[in-house]
Amino acid sequence: MKTFDVVVLGGGPGGYVAAIKAAQHNLNVALIEKENVGGACLNWGCIPTKALLKSAKVYSQFKHAKDYGIDVSEGAFKMDFKALMKRKDKVVKKLTGGVKYLLKNNGVTIFDGFGEVLDASTVKVGDETLQAKHLILATGASPFIPPIEGVKEALEAGHVVTSKSLLEIKEQPKRLAIIGGGVIGVEFATVFNAIDTEVTILEREEEILLGVDAELKVAFQKKLEKDGVNIHTGAAVTKVSGSTVTYEKDGKATELEADLVLLSVGMKANLGGLEALSLELDRSSVKTDEFMRTSVPNVYAIGDMNGKYQLAHVASKEGLVAVDHILGEAHPMDYTKVPSGIYTFPEIAQVGLTEAQAKAAGIDYQVSVFPLGANGKALAEGETVGMAKMIASKPYGEVIGVHILAQNATEMISEAVLGMTLEATAADYVAAIHPHPTLSEMLHETAHGITHKTIHI
């Protein structure tokens, strides 16, 4: 039996970051991973989808080359789907190799296989039994399979795919139906629509992208539909037969024919192998406190499995919080300033409260919105659909929410995160000189709109 200070189950962005951090503090650390280090984000999520989005973006720009004064003859370029997928695989392979190197270089012992927890200090993986003073559970989540008639059979036959298996297809579908209008569904809709697949989104709720500020969502949906994506909200899928989807909308049943169906209706925590712990759950996720502690002493749970935020950067932060607590340093997790990004065309990024949330909380607030079309850099680049929106509380103008719909919005949101972390006011943003011409000037303009009036509209 091998003994460790910390055993981490799961090598995703939460698990491997926690393992490295613990090892850097001279703890003896083991990491168990049954598939590939990097987890879903690196292998089947964040990174591969961004590689595909980049290829789709380049292809789309070729189609609009004349708008930029470049003469590209019709038919002189085409989408090579196999090459697109090959590039994606190359990017993923390079990054997973890098993570493995980081783990080993920091002295983390890696065990390949499925970890079964026997009790709060004992884990079995293959023929090995590991003893641990502390366990960090980072087992992630898997796509939720709803009880829709025919879905299970269609998944087995390959007519229906999850977000993971979609990244492994060999041929580009001519028609793609997406069940679910959340972040994953909309990002894949963006990719396949851009490379000339006919895409239809079926969303059970009355709107897509729940949680996104309404003003941005309306503008984004118009752009998505203008680009050719068919969106049906209030559409409840009742049956899947092969690649034919039946949905009900306004009391009427409609059949939708597709070459492939993507099932993207949420994720469910991976709790297999943890039964012996009898962990307290919050619905179907592991319940944790602000230090990532579970109901079992010396056992922590981070990332998708605790159901807080299914975001890689949140999992990484939670891993650091858990390790700090193990080291005797109490740094509670703060979920009030978590940034999120949706990598569509244009991108959506936000942090803090939406306007609806601020109103529901009874906060006395003011709003400033600056349109992307009034930004010089956006005009020069021909990317003018979007806006920046700042929400600040009264009377001091403390920024409580920032929402951006623009190219590279996910890069710009970090300024807002830092500002809110430091409790910045709109006046602080006004005082900070922003470089020109840049998209980030929109934040400067929205801040002016809070303190007095915007300058350039």
Residue, then its C-alpha position, 0 to 999 in steps of 0.5 A: m500500500k502506498t501512502f500520500d498526503v493528498v490523492v486527487l481523483g480526476g485530472g481535469p482543470g480542477g484536479y491537475v491544478a490542485a495536484i500541482k499546487a499541493a506538490q509545490h507545497n511539498l506534499n506527497v501527491a497522487l493523481i488518478e485519471k481513467e482517461n486523459v489528463g486535462g479532463a473534458c475541457l482539454n480533450w472534449g470541450c474548451i480546447p477542441t471546440k475553440a480549435l474548431l471555432k478558429s477554423a470556422k472563423v477563418y473559413s467564414q472570413f474567406k467567404h467575406a474576403k471581398d468586404y475587406g478588399i481581397d479578391v478571392s475567386e468563387g470556388a477557389f477555397k473549400m472546407d476540408f472537414k478531415a483537415l479541420m478535425k486533424r488540426k483539432d486533434k493536434v492542438v489537443k495532443k500538444l496540450t495534454g502532453g504539456v499537462k502530463y509534463l507539468l504534473k511529473n515535473n512537479g513530482v505528482t505520481i500519476f495513476d492511470g485507471f478508475g479510482e474506487v474510493l473504499d473509505a475517506s482515506t483509501v482508494k483502489v486503482g487497478d491492483e494498487t491501493l493508495q492511502a491518503k490523508h486528504l482526498i480531493l474529488a474532481t471526477g467531473a460530469s457527463p452529458f445528461i441523457p433525458p428520458i426521451e423516446g428513442v434517444k437511447e437507441a439512437l445514441e447506440a446507433g450513432h444517429v444521436v451524439t453527445s458533445k464528446s462524440l460529436l468531436e470524433i465524427k469523420e464526416q461533416p453532416k449536411r443537416l445538424a439538429i441540436i437539442g438544447g440551446g445552452v452554451i454547448g449547443v450554441e457554440f456547436a451551432t456556430v461552428f457547423n453553421a459557419i462551415d455550411t452545415e444546415v443547423t437547427i436548434l430546438e430549445r424546450e425553454e422560451e429562450i436560448l442561453l438562460g443566464v445571459d443578460a436579456e439585452l445581449k441575448v436578443a441582439f445575439q439571437k438576431k445575429l445567429e438567425k441572420d447567419g442562417v441558424n434556425i432556432h425554435t424555442g418553446a419546442a419540447v422534443t418528444k421522440v427521436s427515431g434514427s435521425t428524425v426528431t419530433y418536437e411539440k411547439d404550440g400544441k403542434a407536433t413537427e418532424l425534423e429530418a437531420d443527418l445527425v442529432l446533437l444532444s446537449v441538455g446539460m451535465k450530470a455529476n460523475l459519482g461512480g466509485l464514490e458510493a462508500l463515502s455516502l456523500e451528502l448531495d445537493r440534488s444530483s451534485v456533491k454538496t460543498d462549503e466555501f472551502m470545498r469540504t464535503s460532508v465527510p472530513n478530509v474529503y473535498a469536491i471541486g469542479d463540475m461534480n459539485g454543481k456550482y459552476q461548470l466552468a474550467h476556470v472555476a474548477s481550477k480556483e476551487g482546486l486552489v481553495a481546497v489545497d489552501h485549506i489542507l495547508g491550513e490557510a482559509h481562503p473561501m471561494d467567492y462565486t459572486k465575480v465568476p466570469s463566463g464566456i461563450y465563444t460564438f460569432p460574436e463572443i459573449a462574456q459577462v461577470g456579476l449581475t445581469e440587469a434582471q438579477a439586479k432588479a430581482a435583488g432590489i438593488d438601486y442601480q443604473v445602466s450604461v450601454f455602448p454599441l459596438g458599431a460606434n467603436g473605431k476598431a470594430l468598424a475597421e475590422g468589419e465586426t460591428v454587431g454587439m455592445a458593452k453593458m455596465i451595471a453599477s449600484k447607486p449612489y457610489g457607482e460600484v460596478i456590479g455587472v459587466h456584459i459584452l457582446a463582441q469579437n474577443a469579448t472573452e479577452m476583454i472581460s478580465e478587466a471587469v473581473l479585476g475591477m469588480t474584485l477591487e470594488a472599482t466604481a465607474a469613476d475608476y474606469v473613467a479615470a483609467i486611460h484606455p488605448h485607442p483604437t481598441l474594443s476595450e474602449m467600450l468599457h471606458e465609454t460605458a463607465h462615462g455613461i454611468t458617471h455622466k454621459t458617453i463621449h462617442i454616442 
